[in-house]
Amino acid sequence: MDNILATSFSFLFNAIIWLLPLLGTFLLGVIAWKMWVHYIRQDFISGIEFSMIEIVPPRDVLRSPKAMELFFTNALYHWSIKGGLEEYWQGAVWFWYSLEIVSIDGQVHFYIRTPSRIKDLIETQMYAQYPQSQVKVAEDYTLAISEISEESGWNLWGCEFKLEKKDAYPIKTYVDFGLDKDPKEEYKVDPISPVIELFGSLQKGEQMWIQIVVSPSKKKFFTKEKMFQSHDWVKEAQLELDNVLLPYTSKKLSLGDKITTEIRAPGFLDPIIKGISAKMTKIGFDTGIRVAYVAKKEIFPFGTRNNNSRNIRLIWRQYSNPYLNSFTRCNSTQADAYSGIFMASNKTVNLLKRRHLHAYREREFFHLPMRHHLFNVHTISFFPFNVLFKPYYHPATFVLNAEELATIWHFPGQILKVPTLERIESKEASPPTNLPT
């Protein structure tokens, strides 16, 4: 018996010794492949030139957010199948765009940051939906804030947002507010009004920034039934809908030995069924939302004197639907994740503020730099590395469809008369076609 055990142990030991070089080679190959793909993608991204475009809405916005939804569909949804040569040799990636609402000293602006090669398309599609608007190239406003440190004159609070529930569940959209029916101006309830009002109330030395970074959805989910296969967000929404209806679904054997399915869902599930079904019918965008409140140190919030750092995270409540979905903040600069029994130090908080400013300026949500992959909470979350390196938290991304995007980023209507919201004062007419040459 001892000889058999010794022989088995010896065989197992020799097998492990023989397999180690193969396993090591395979592991090194996987690492080398990932580094190669990351390198060529970053090289491709470094060659993309971006433009900052400011859109000045017309004095009277008579169209519903449906017009902005159509703009997103036509101007920003550039989805195409890339071959292996493009993706794994040239490093080609799908473009991303940043929809931004900004207040500088109380002056409210709408911006779109886009790859320069798409700039003309964005301009023509914006004029197609809002003929009286003005589209112009602008400077990146974030460059006016050099840094956040003990020595600088600026302070910052910021956070990101994620969905409370799964991507399949929609937020409250402009359709729920009745804006798809174009009611009279005095009866309109526009969900973006609280945002514009807050931004327009800022004083000199204060700034508020919102960026909504979007890209045509390529989000994949693991398929449990089939190994090494995945599916898109639409299929995931269908599975979630099936899961919701499962307790109320029965199968019966009818005449002719046919199996029929009967679903008897209670009435309180109607909003969920209709919401998920409606979200699937429109194109989706991978989305990330980041906000920042920036102010001179002498007027930055202390106690209850100034609550703008709190207000900027509370103006998202109008998009909440208790049955469906809502936004919740994450990855804030308060260093909650690095705090335990003791509060995080000012040095740690300032580090997070600098990281937040850099991520905002770079519009980082997709194709993160290598430091996010090497030094994040999943790889160095244990002591002492998490103390020495302060690991990165990956930004939260989720799927919003075109209707949801148009709800959180569109031009307010006539009823909102914020004096600090720049608008086109007069209509611009095209020159007559019969002018002498």
Order of alpha helices (4+ residues) and beta strands (2+ residues): alpha-beta-alpha-alpha-beta-beta-alpha-beta-beta-alpha-beta-beta-beta-alpha-beta-beta-alpha-beta-alpha-beta-alpha-alpha-alpha-beta-alpha
